[in-house]
């Protein structure tokens, strides 16, 4: 099943993709659907509202517009750790984003003004969406708590990220982080392993890898995080980025106004975002 959050008449509505249409649901967004109950192969915990919109050209919001938590994982791809000359982590490296960092799958990526920074970098990531409340989970319970997966571009403002040992400042600039286009449920995509991931900038491939490169897989991350805190329906866990980031290139590369960024994950879909200053 593919679930989306659409913008209609100044508000948002959850929807289910069905062919070339989106069947509107009786919920304001996908988080509300998950909070209403489990999403299963047998159906949804909310009713259909009776309306549909064409999938093509529909204005999509972030699939989870306002998650309670956005938790990101650093250096979680073997190839990315190698390109940055870092050892593989022995435990997950966590940092956070806040909801105002999120933007839709076809919205602009908002870059800081040049006097603030010119070091914005791309990072395609598989994102886990938590489907139910979970705490102190074992491996099986953790896997069962995953509603599905989506695509997230963890655009990073590198000079702000590296000005201290804490990543947060460079990771949560407002309007910088596209997420979507859809939540693809776990019954359609498995445990998130073995998926091709890619990022292009202005048609040039920058990242091309596979989630088999993950050091800590989705279920491991859910289990570990649930030891620290209660995870809630709609929480997003960005599982890390593969090699090919601009900061690790020689010479280094960065996003600039007008650049078109495409991030894609096999079985989930593609986001297309144009960079603007603002």
N, C-alpha and C positions, 0 to 999 in steps of 0.2 A: 504494500500500500504506500502511496505517496501523498503526503499531507503538506499543504502550503498555507501561508497567511497572506491574504490579498488585501489591497487597499481599495475601498469603495466608498465614494461620497464622503471623504474625510474621516472615515473610520476603518477598522480592520475586521476581517471575517476569516475564520478557518475554512479550508476547503479540501476536498479530496479530488485528486487528479483522476479523470476517467476518460481515456482517449484524448480527444482534442478539446475537452471541456473540463472545467472545475466545478464540481458539485459543492455548493455552499452548505456549510454546517451550522448548526445552532450553537455557535461558540465564537467569541471574538478573535481568537487566535489559537495556534496549535498548542501552546502551553495550557490553555483552558481545557482543550480536549483531553490532554494527558492528566490534568488534575481531576477530571470527571471520572476517570477509571481506566483500566487497561485497554490498550489498542491491540486487538487480536486478529487472526486471520478470519475469525467469524464475524467481526464487525467492530463498530465504534461505540464508545460510551455516550455519544451525543447523537441527536437526530439530525437528519438532513433538513434544511430549511425550506426546500422546495424550489430554490433558484439555482441557476447555473450561469457561468460566464465562460467565454472562450479562453482557452489556455494561452493561445498566442497573443502576445501584446498586453496581457494583464499585468497591472502594476503590483509586483510582489514586494511585501515587506520582509524584513528579517524573519525567517521561519519561526523563531521564538523571539518576539520583539522585546520582551522584558523579562529575561530569566532571573530567577533569584540569585543564581551564581554562574559566573563564567570563569572556569578554571583552566589554565593553560599549562602545558608541559614543555619544558626546555630540553634540548639535546636528546630527543627521544628517537631519533633515527640514526642508525649506525653510520650511514654515509654522510650525514650532516655533522656528526661528531668528528668524523675523520677529516672533513674539509676545513673544520675550524680548529683542528689540532687539539681537540679535547678528548680525554679518556671517556669511555662509556660510563654513564652514571650508575652507581650501585643502588640508588633509590631515585624515584621520580623527583624532578626539579619542578616545583610548582610556582606559578605566579598568577595574578588575576587581571581581569578586565572588568569594566563596568558597562552597564547597559547602553549608555549614551555613545559608547565606542562603536556600537553595531550599526550597520546600514544594510540596505536590501541587496539582493543578488545582482541587480542591474542598476543600482544607484551609483552616483559618483563616489569615488574614494576621496575623502577630503584630506589634502596635504596641508601641513602647517605653512604659514607664510615663509618666504625664503630667509627673512631675518631671524626666524625662529629655528628652522632646520631645513636642510636640503638632502637629508640622508634617509628618506623613506624607502623601505625595502619590502619586497614581496615574500610571502610564506604560505604556500598552499598547505592546508591541514585537513585531515579527517576529523570531524567533530562528532563526539558521542552526545546523544540526547537522552537524558535519564527519563524513564517512563513511570517510575513509582518511587515512593519514599523508601530509602534503604539506609541501614546503619549496621556497622560491624558485619558486613557480608562476607561469606565464603565465596569461592570461585563460581559455583553454580548459581547462587543467589545473585551475585554481581552481574553475571551474564544475563540472567533473567530480568534484571532491573533496567536493561538497556532497551528503550523504546525503538531506537534506530539511529541513523547516521545522517549527517549532512556535510556540506563543504563550508570551510571557514578560511578566510585569507587573513592571517595574523600580521597585517601590515605593521611594521616596526619602525619607529623613528630611532635610528641606531645611535646617534650621538646622545640622545636623552636616555636611551636604554643603558648605555655603557658609562654614563657619567658617575654612577655609583655602582656598588655591587648588587643593588636591587633593580630588577628589570622594569618594575611597574610604570615608571614615568614614560618610558618609550613605547609602551604597549597599549595604552588606553586613550590616545588622542581621540577626540570626538569625531564620529562619522568616518572612522578609518578602517573599520573591520566588516567587510561583507560576510554575510552568512546566509546559506540557502543552496539552491533554490527551493529544495523540498526536504522534508524528513522522509527518508526511505526506511520503512520498518525492518526490524531485524529478521523477520521471517523471510524477507526478500533478499537480504544481503549477508546473512550469517553473522559471524563475530567480528567483522571488519578487517580481517586479515586477507592478504592476497589480492588487494585492489590496486590498480594502477592510479597514480596521482600525477598531475602535471600542472605547470604554470607557464604561460607565454606572456610576453610583453611586446606589444606592437608586432605580433605574429612570430616572434623569435622565441623558441623554446628555452626556458631558463631552468625549469625543474622537471625531471622525469624520473619517477621512482615507483616503489611499490610498498604497500603497508606491511609487507613481510619484513621490511627493514626496521620496524618498530622495536625498540628495546623492551618497553612495557606495553603490552597490548591493551585494548579497551577494557576487557573484564578485569585485568590486573589493576588498572587505574581506578575503576569503580570500587573494587574491593579495598584498595589502599586508602582512597579518599574517604570511604565510608567508615574507616577506623578513626578518622580525624573529626568528621562532621556528618550530620544527616544530609544526605543528598535528596533533593526534592524533584517532583515531576517538572520537566522543562529545563532543568539545569544543563548547562553545556560544558563539556570537557573537550578542549582542543588538544589533540594528542601529539602535536609536534610537527615539525616540517622536515622534509628531506633536503639533500644537498642541492646546490645551485642558487643559493641566495646571493644577492648582490654584494653584501658586505664581505663575503668570503672570496670574491673574484679579484683577479689581478689584471688591470686596475679595478678598484671597487666600482660598482654601479648602483644607481639609485633611481627611483621613480621621479618623473617630472610631470608638470601640468600637461594634459593632453594625452599622456600614455594610456593605452588600452590594455588592461590586464585580464587575462582569461585563466580561471582556475577550475580544474575539472577532476573528478574522481569517478572511476569506473563504477557503473551501476547506480550512481547518484545523480550526476548531471554536471552542469557547467554554470559558472557565474561569469559575467562580463561587466567590467567596471572601468569607467574612464576617470582618470585622476584630475582633480581640480584643486585650486587653492581656496580654502575657506573653512 
